[in-house]
Amino acid sequence: MNAPFRICFVCTGNICRSPMAESVFRAHLAEDGLDGLVEVDSAGTGGWHEGDGADPRTVAVLRAGGYAHAHTARQFRASWFDRLDLVIALDSGHLRALRGLAPTEQDAAKVRLLRSYAKGGAADAIPGEFPGLLSDSDRTGDLDVPDPYYGGFAGFEECLEMIETASEGLLAAVRTALTARAMTPPGHDAPRAPRDPHRSRTKEHA
């Protein structure tokens, strides 16, 4: 039996955007009958809120949307790359920081922007590969899920809407990856995500 497909959503402090994305995508998986095949969690690029629960506004938005929620914040570690299949960044700052943290090129290729999947992830998916690599035009921050922490409740509602839209494309891409994995003969490696030629080689903080 294949190991679960593992995804980690990452934002800055792991109290607003990434726990929201984790809850939303977990619900999508359950509705699609994939919750037994895919494991989902979340983390932050920094450790300022480790051990804390999600922001109360995140909790309120999730409850209003009908999403189950339980969360304890933690910081992403480079050692996690080895066990993860996808690392989903909530904005371009997180993406650069995570790719800079990646031990190998293969690990760096696992890091993708969540909202890149809202641009047609299902249509762009190739068996064993994932849409979501950045082009030069995507580096302006247009695909960011903006940080709602310093704003009002409406900002959290906007984040939820963006996350819900992108999650549909991400789900389609994960379905494709699971199908490719199931078709891979025993003793053969499943196709890997393509290398990103635009990957930044410098470490940055979100």
SEMARKE-429493 format. One line per 2 residues: number of its first residue (from 1); for each residue x negated, y, z of C-alpha. Coordinates in steps of 0.05 Angstrom, whole numbers. Layout:
// SEMARKE-429493
NUM	X:Y:Z ~ ...
***
This chain:
// SEMARKE-429493
1	0:0:0 ~ -26:69:-18
3	-41:119:37 ~ 8:177:44
5	-2:237:-1 ~ -24:292:47
7	-11:367:41 ~ -31:424:87
9	-2:494:80 ~ -50:550:103
11	-39:623:120 ~ -78:670:166
13	-57:653:237 ~ -9:594:225
15	50:628:259 ~ 89:660:201
17	82:638:129 ~ 50:569:133
19	96:539:186 ~ 154:567:145
21	127:532:83 ~ 115:468:122
23	187:465:146 ~ 217:482:79
25	176:431:41 ~ 189:378:93
27	263:388:81 ~ 253:383:5
29	217:317:14 ~ 272:289:58
31	325:309:8 ~ 286:276:-48
33	272:213:-8 ~ 197:224:-8
35	187:239:66 ~ 159:169:76
37	107:178:21 ~ 83:249:36
39	54:278:100 ~ 59:354:110
41	27:400:161 ~ 0:471:166
43	-57:512:194 ~ -89:581:194
45	-155:606:167 ~ -168:636:236
47	-159:610:306 ~ -128:671:340
49	-62:637:354 ~ -84:565:366
51	-36:531:413 ~ 19:582:402
53	87:569:373 ~ 112:602:309
55	130:675:309 ~ 202:683:336
57	223:716:270 ~ 198:655:231
59	237:610:277 ~ 300:653:269
61	295:654:193 ~ 285:579:190
63	344:566:236 ~ 388:612:195
65	368:573:133 ~ 384:506:166
67	313:482:170 ~ 288:439:228
69	227:467:262 ~ 174:447:314
71	105:478:312 ~ 39:489:348
73	-11:535:313 ~ -81:510:296
75	-141:530:254 ~ -160:495:189
77	-225:456:192 ~ -271:439:133
79	-273:367:156 ~ -199:360:138
81	-212:364:64 ~ -233:292:61
83	-164:266:82 ~ -122:318:44
85	-95:314:-27 ~ -72:386:-32
87	-87:449:9 ~ -35:502:-6
89	-56:574:5 ~ -2:626:18
91	-41:684:-13 ~ -104:696:-54
93	-145:715:8 ~ -131:647:38
95	-147:613:-28 ~ -216:646:-31
97	-231:631:41 ~ -210:558:35
99	-249:547:-30 ~ -309:578:2
101	-301:530:61 ~ -295:468:17
103	-354:421:23 ~ -352:399:-50
105	-325:422:-118 ~ -275:365:-115
107	-250:391:-48 ~ -246:463:-74
109	-202:438:-131 ~ -151:414:-80
111	-136:487:-59 ~ -78:519:-96
113	-34:580:-89 ~ 38:563:-68
115	71:613:-114 ~ 33:589:-175
117	82:530:-174 ~ 141:578:-183
119	115:594:-253 ~ 136:526:-280
121	99:475:-239 ~ 143:418:-262
123	133:433:-336 ~ 58:443:-329
125	45:380:-288 ~ -1:328:-319
127	-3:258:-288 ~ -56:257:-235
129	-67:332:-240 ~ -33:394:-211
131	-12:461:-238 ~ -32:520:-196
133	-103:537:-216 ~ -116:612:-219
135	-127:648:-284 ~ -160:716:-286
137	-91:750:-290 ~ -70:716:-225
139	-125:747:-183 ~ -88:812:-171
141	-47:784:-114 ~ 17:779:-155
143	26:707:-132 ~ 17:723:-59
145	69:709:-7 ~ 61:775:31
147	45:775:105 ~ 110:795:142
149	78:800:211 ~ 75:875:216
151	143:888:184 ~ 215:876:200
153	260:816:196 ~ 275:829:122
155	202:813:106 ~ 210:743:136
157	273:732:95 ~ 235:752:32
159	179:703:49 ~ 229:647:58
161	260:661:-10 ~ 192:660:-44
163	173:596:-9 ~ 238:562:-27
165	230:579:-100 ~ 158:556:-104
167	172:492:-65 ~ 215:466:-122
169	157:468:-170 ~ 109:439:-119
171	157:382:-106 ~ 159:366:-180
173	82:366:-183 ~ 78:319:-123
175	128:272:-155 ~ 84:270:-217
177	22:256:-174 ~ 58:200:-136
179	79:168:-202 ~ 7:171:-228
181	-19:141:-164 ~ 32:84:-168
183	10:69:-240 ~ -64:68:-224
185	-90:-5:-226 ~ -121:-32:-162
187	-195:-16:-158 ~ -189:46:-201
189	-189:118:-177 ~ -128:159:-193
191	-141:219:-239 ~ -168:279:-202
193	-146:351:-203 ~ -184:391:-255
195	-244:432:-234 ~ -229:507:-230
197	-280:545:-271 ~ -261:610:-235
199	-276:583:-165 ~ -310:634:-120
201	-374:608:-89 ~ -375:658:-33
203	-342:649:34 ~ -291:702:53
205	-244:714:110 ~ -170:723:97
***
